[in-house]
Amino acid sequence: MMHHLDGGGNASSHPDLGLLFDLSPLPSLLLSPAWRITRASARFLDEWHLSTEDCVGQELLAFVQQQLSPSPIHLKFLTTAIDDAIAARAERTSMPMNTKRSVAWRARVIPFFKGDELLAIATEWQEGPLSELNLLKDEEVQPGLSTDEAFRILVQAVKDYAIFLLDTTGRIATWNTGAELLKGYRRDEIVGKHFSVFYGKEDLASKKPEMELEICMRDGRVEDEGWRYRKDGSRFWANVVITAVYKDGVHVGFGKVTRDLTERKSAESRLIAAYEESEKLKSDFLANMSHEIRTPMHGMLSACALLLDTTLSPRQRDIVGIMDESGQVLLQVINDILDYSKLASGSFSIHSDIVGITSIVTLVVRSVQTTLPPSVHFELFLAPDLPRSVQGDPLRYRQILHNIVGNAAKFTEKGSIRVRAGVQREDHDSYVVMTEVTDTGIGIPEAAAAGLFTPFTQFDATTTKQYKGTGLGLSIAKSLAELMGGSIGYRPNPERHGSIFWFTARFKKIKSLEQIQDWKSKLIRKGDAILALPEADVVKLRQELAEVAPIKSLLLVEDNVINQTVMLVMLRSLGFKNTALASNGSEAVNMVRSKPAAYDIVLMDINMPIMDGHQASRAIRDVGIQVPIVAMTAYALKGDRERCLEHGMNDYIPKPVDKKYLIKVLGKWLLHMKDYRKAFDEQMNKLRGYEALTLGPKGHVAERLQQLSLSIQNEGEGKRSASGLPDVSDKSAEDVRALEPHGTQSSDDTIVGVHPTPLIEHHQTSSVVSSPRFEPLLPPVQLELLDSSLGMGITATDMITIPPAQGSHTSAEAADSGGDTGTSANGTTATTPLDPPFDSNHGAADVIHGDDSTLQP
Amino acid sequence: MPDFGDHVDNGIFSQILEMDESDHDRDFSEPLVFNFFEQAQETFVKMDAALAARDLNELSTLGHFLKGSSATLGFNKIRDSCQVVQQYGHKLTVDGVSEPDDNVCLKKIAEALQTAKVDTAELEKKMRKFFGAE
């Protein structure tokens, strides 16, 4: 039509254009360039209920204003559309102008140009519903697309979100494609229903939908995540945002946008599950590793310790010593790798023990030496000022040294490895010991030297294949050296190709013999072999225990009456009838002090009111009573056992008390350790001999002796009255032997001394020396096994020959280096390289060894 | 041995039951178990008081105390809650990490105490049934 008008040159051959305009099916107005109405179509007049006279000649805007009474903004829609159409010389459609008659009109505007001259403007009017999105009326919208339409299309087309409107009561008013896809309802099924149909039973029961609307009214908006249900009953994890919608300040309903987060939710829970699983696997793995590796290691080490107690040739003893040493180090390394995270987090602990630096260095060198080819020789320099015994952590020191010496051996094919140890600095309380290892091996490239102490690095990838290792060694050594108050370092060997690794460690000085004595009691671990006994042997051990139980007297220290009851009944079931009770540490101390020899063993709870187990044990030890004290505690952390031992206790039973474990521990202390009271007798005999020598010049010695005498007297009474046990020194060895299960001879003949003594410097002449410790008797079963499988008879006494300690070690240091005692099957006494704090008295030795018998309490 | 679920470590509890003269005569274990419940109730009362007084030390001591006896009887759930009370009483998490905030500690303890009470009540019911039935 427009083209016809446009090509008006031959209009005469066509019907009258004015007539055509009049007959247009669209309500139309023709305007002059000045926007004055020049013509109105019949359809327009009909629809607007007007006559031609009402329209023609009217200015358009005034006319529309008069007819429709639109708001000024809506009237502007019209002017904008006309202006745009003229400017673009193209058709434009105005946005709808709402009228008071609940309809909206929009105008399609078509400008007519001849050249640059505007001839006329045609407008066509379309009626439509009221525009809903009034809020958006000020926004610019793409020409030709009303805001209403644009948003309707947008909302309708969105598939990933369910977007719909609710009326003020929560009934669904609109529905988009996303909603249909997500929730499964078609528009006609759902419009008019209440939105609570999407919620599950629980949410409905808790009135969640209503609450959400309430919150939304209050806060303007509410967001929620939770399960929502589809038409088919299946559920999805939804994120829902509800917004209150207002029109002209009046609340008209709610906008609701729902997203399906099921995928994200399940991905999240999969991630969490995977994480938890891996954490659990990791800790399970570590726990298993720890248990599975340590158990056989302990078995092996126990066997080694037992083997060392048998008669061995010097060469055999060397070999077993190396097995033992390597096993200890391996165990330590395993522990370290398991504890690596601890090291990283700084919660690694350093223990305090006696350290015999010379013996550690010697042993490490000897253990590494065996792995070397003949082309490499060791040089060992121990400075003369090196203290024999210091206080520190022997295992950690040994571990660092072993690592460095081991590395040197690994990377050196010929030449020498030199180990040098000496005091670098000394002050009032401590030594700083410098240990240096020089090799003539492959050396370290300069570039790699910086990363030597970084975890998991090895200086050359190619060497990894040739030289095995975890790459952890030096970094652990570094951490350990730092923990020991020292440092570690590397420099090239200045003399020839090779490396020098050095480290320092600070050790405290040992100030008194008593200090040594304190530690000695905890160095006794040999009896631990019994703790690894298999099931069948526990049954046997229980029988053995039942035989001696009636004459044993126990003290149970426990504050919780439930635990008291259970322990008493458990002990009774094992045959122990004489069990005294104390309900706190203070009571226990009083009981033990008043009868220093009455109890064969004390079972001590740790955490108690008034006085705890640690304090009580110290108080008992402080007066010189060496009754075995076994801690019972529900602490299960690593180091608890050590803490108990540090406080003077001898052993440890975890709670809740396992009967089998209890049997093992009681068996160890009541069957396999020498009676502490016997030790008193021996010591007294010795002391009586020395009284003349020692009394007098040193006050504290005299005091000590007096105290000892007192305990001995008490002990005598206690023993006879409390247990009825014959005094072992009364030559009643026949009776005692009856208690020995196999009647085999004991390998143990060392004299047990438990008291610190100031006599060490005065009496070193006797050929009989003693180890001032409890010594375990070998369990007969294991002895036989060793005997037959290794073909070693238990015959002669053997001297151990580990240099350089001969005759000059302190006893504690020797314990550190293996602590061997000889065996005696033929009545001779064994010799150990240990210095005797007591020179044993011949009389006492005779009592013990005179008839070849085993001594049993 | 009935199934007490994860309330009870069967190994430890059967060790207690074995101390009876016979399976028909639970002269030892029955009073022991019910003594425990009395002890637990008394301890809970003390814990409530300590909680009100915000006395973490006391809570830790009480936690350890009841942990000891519940562990001896193999009552693991109660034991675990007591462990929580003990740890937070020391201002430590269950993993031994320091927890400096008193309020957090008290809140954790209050929760654990509540759990312990519920578990104890539940277990007591089970135990009454167990000993009653025999």
Chai-1 contact restraints between the chains, C-beta under 6 A:
chainA,res_idxA,chainB,res_idxB,connection_type,confidence,min_distance_angstrom,max_distance_angstrom,comment,restraint_id
A,N560,B,G68,contact,1.0,0.0,6.0,A-B,restraint_1
A,N560,B,S69,contact,1.0,0.0,6.0,A-B,restraint_2
A,I562,B,F36,contact,1.0,0.0,6.0,A-B,restraint_3
A,I562,B,S69,contact,1.0,0.0,6.0,A-B,restraint_4
A,N563,B,G68,contact,1.0,0.0,6.0,A-B,restraint_5
A,N563,B,S69,contact,1.0,0.0,6.0,A-B,restraint_6
A,N563,B,T72,contact,1.0,0.0,6.0,A-B,restraint_7
A,T565,B,L32,contact,1.0,0.0,6.0,A-B,restraint_8
A,V566,B,T72,contact,1.0,0.0,6.0,A-B,restraint_9
A,V569,B,M19,contact,1.0,0.0,6.0,A-B,restraint_10
A,N607,B,H64,contact,1.0,0.0,6.0,A-B,restraint_11
A,A634,B,K67,contact,1.0,0.0,6.0,A-B,restraint_12
A,A634,B,G68,contact,1.0,0.0,6.0,A-B,restraint_13
A,A634,B,A71,contact,1.0,0.0,6.0,A-B,restraint_14
A,K655,B,A71,contact,1.0,0.0,6.0,A-B,restraint_15
A,P656,B,I12,contact,1.0,0.0,6.0,A-B,restraint_16
A,P656,B,A71,contact,1.0,0.0,6.0,A-B,restraint_17
A,P656,B,T72,contact,1.0,0.0,6.0,A-B,restraint_18
A,K659,B,Q15,contact,1.0,0.0,6.0,A-B,restraint_19
